[in-house]
Amino acid sequence: MFLSTRVRVIVTHVLIGAFISVILLHPITKAVYWFEFNENLQLSGYKSIGAFLIDRFSDSFRSEMITMSLVFAMIGGCIGFVFALYHLSLVRSHQRVHQLEKELAEDLPSLIKSNENERLEFKSSIRWDFKQQRTNKVLESVITKSIAGFMNHKGGNLLIGINDDGQVVGLENDYQTLRHKNRDGFELCLMDLIKTGLGGDVCSLVHCVFHQVKGKDVCRMFIEASVTPVYYNTGNVSKYYLRTGNGTRELDARESFAHISKERTS
């Protein structure tokens, strides 16, 4: 089985750190140690400083120094591990910024005119049922599941205030069901749904931008892909949802395990 990209980066940094530590730090430490116990600092027996350094370098690799070399390899490996985590963090931040810039560059009217796909979904509201003309909090779970599906796939855009036909219906009906009947109250409600259903740690993966289209508010949610599995929690049960094609579906235990394993090795 092939190692994932993250594992390869960590292993590479650890090996480089261990190599540099053994090749450079160990001989340098030997030289410093020698000077510490030779107060007169006389390089007796050596024709030049170069010869002294070469001798210290060679001495570091004698069989008697294997244990010390292993210690330095471990120290270097730990340093390499820290640098690997830092490197992965920078790469992740760069990818995140690039993705958000790419998403923002897309024109909203053009998105609305396009069809739903694996990175785009329309929702009329978060809790207002247009068919029954009343508040229906069952719809909240549909929104949360859709967000989980995007996070477990490649991320994407969720447009709220747009019906399945691509018509702008706005957020006014949702506003009237909220304590704070405005954009701030709407975003707060969304974040509460995510925190309750998916966990507070994934809230940072969601970014809300409000637009006015044809005089009506539309919420555009940028949803980033999660590096760890995201589960929808209902009661004492955790369910795994995935964006597939232009819809979101629940995966059973076998499918969930297969998908998570595949993501870890990709």
N, C-alpha and C positions, 0 to 999 in steps of 0.2 A: 504494500500500500504506500502510495506516495505521501511524503510529508506535506502538510499545509504550508502556505507561504509564510505565515507567522512563525511556525516552528522552524522552518529553514533559516529565517532571518535570525532567530534567537540562537540556534545552533552555530551558525556562521560567526556571529559576534562572540560567542563564548569561546570557540576554537581560536579565533584571531587574538582575543584577549589573553588566553592561556599561552599561546605561542609567543606573543610579544613579551609577556611577563617572564617567561623562561629564558628567552633569547637576550633580552635587554635588562630587565629589572634585577634578575638574579646576578649576573656578572657585575652590574653597577653596585649592588649591595655588597658583594664580595670585596670590591675595590674600596668602598667606604669603610667596611669592617676592617680591612687591612690597615688603612690610615688611622683608624681609631686606636689601634694597638701598636702603632709605630709613631711615637711622639716626635722623634727627630725627623720624620718624613723623608728619610734617606732611601732612595731606590737602589740600595746596595744589591749588587748581583744582576742588575738590569742595565743594558746598554742605553736604553731610552725609555721614555714614557710609553711609547708605542709597544715596546717589548713587554713592559709591565702589564699593560691593558690586555694584550694577547694572552699572557700567562694567566691573568685573573679570569679571562673568558674561558680558556681551556679548562682551568681548574674547576669551574662551575659544573662541568659535565663529567667529572670523574664518577665512578660507580658509587663512591662513598657519599656523593651529593644527590643521589636519586630522590631520597626522601625530601630534601630541601627543594629540589626542582618540582616535585609534586605539589608541595605547599605553595610555591609561587604560581604554578599552573592553576591551582584552585583560586588563588587571589585574583589572577588575571581573568579567569573564567567568570568570577563574580562581577568584576568590573565590566567585562564584555556583556554580561547579562543586563546590567543596569543601562548600558548604552543601547542595547537592543530594544529595551522597553521605551527608551526615549525616542529612538529612531521610529519605532512603530507608532508612537504617539504623534510624531511630526507628520508621518505619512497619512495617518488617519485624519489629522486636522486639515492637511492639504486637500485630500480627497473630499472632505466635507465642504470646504469652502468652494472648491471647483464645482461640486454637484449643485450647491445652492445657487452659485452664479449662473450655472447652466439652466436651472429651473426658472430663475427670475428673468432670464433672457427670453423665455417663451411668452408670447403674447397671449393674454387671457382670452380675448375673443376667439382667437384661433384654436385654443384648447377647447373652448365650449363647442365650437363647430365640429371638432373631431369626435370620433367615436371612442367609447370606453375601451381601454386595453389594459395590459398588465401593469401599466404605470399611471393610469388615469381612471378615476371613478367619479360619478355624479351622485349626490344625495340631495333630496329636496329639503330635508331638515334634520335636526337631531332629536326632536321630540314631538313636533306637531304633525298630526296625522291628517293629511289633506283629504283622504277619502272619508274619514269619520268626522272631520272638522272638530277635532278636540285633541288635547294633550294625550300622547300615548308613549309612555316611558319605555315600552318594549323596543321602540326605535333606537333608543340610546345604545342598547346592546349591539344592534346592527352596525352602528357607527364604530363602536369599540372593536368589534370583530374585524371590520374592514381595515382599521388602523393596524391591528395585530398582523393581519395578512400581508400588508405592505412591508411592515418591519421584518417579517420572516422571509421576505423575498428580496426585491431590489430597491425598496422604497418607492415613492411616487407622489402623485398629486391627488388629493381628495377635495373636490369642489362641492361645498355645501351651499344650497340655495339654487341648485340647478336640478331639474327633474330628469328622469331617464331619457326623455326626448330631446334634451339639450335646451329646454326652455328655462328662462330665468324666472324663478318664483320668489326669490329674495328670502330674507331672514326675519322679516317683520313679525310673522306669526310665532316664530321661536322666541323673539325678543319679549313678546307679551307673556310668555310662560316663565320668565326669569325674574329673579329678585331685582337685578340691575338690568333694565330693559335697553341695553345698548351693546356695542361691540365688545366692550370690556367684560360685561356680564356673560356674553356668549363665549368668549375665549376662556373665561374662568370656569364656566360649566364644562367645556370640552376638556380642560386640563383635569378637572375633578373626575370626569368619566375615565380618563386614561389612568390616573393615579389609582382609582378604585378597582378598575377592571384589569389593568396590565401591570401596575406597580409604578411608584413614583420615580424609579430610576430611569424609566424610558421617556419621561416627559421632555427631556432635553432633545429628543430625536424628532420632536414635532414643532413646526414653526408656522404660525398663523399670519396671514396677510389678508386684509380686507380690501375689497374693490367695490366700486359702485358701477353697476352695469344696467343701463336703461332705467336709471333712477332707483335701483334696488341694490341692497347690500348682498355681496357674495363673499363667503369665506373660502380662501384658498389655503389648504393645508399642505405644507411640504413635509413629507414623512421620510425620514432617513431609514436605511436598512440597519438592523441591529446586528452586532457581532455575536450576540448570544441569543438563544431561543427566547421568544416572548410568548407567554401563555395568557390566555383569557381566563380569569378566575371568576367562577360563579359558585357561590356557596363554598363547599369544600372540594370542588372539582376544578381541575385545571385543564383547559382545552387548547389544542394547537391549531391555529388557522394559517392558511397560506393563500397568497394571491396567485391565481392560476388563470391565465387568459384574461378575460374581462370580468371575472368574478372572484369571490372569496369563498373557500370551502374549508370545512373542518377535516383534518386528517386523523385517521385512527392511530392507535399506538404503533403499529408496524410501519405505517407510512411516515409518521412523525419521526421515528427513530432513523429510518432510511434517509429522510431529507436532512435531518440534523447531522448525521454522519457524513453525508455527501458534502454539506457546506463546510464542515471542519477540515475535510481533506482537499478542498478546492483552493 
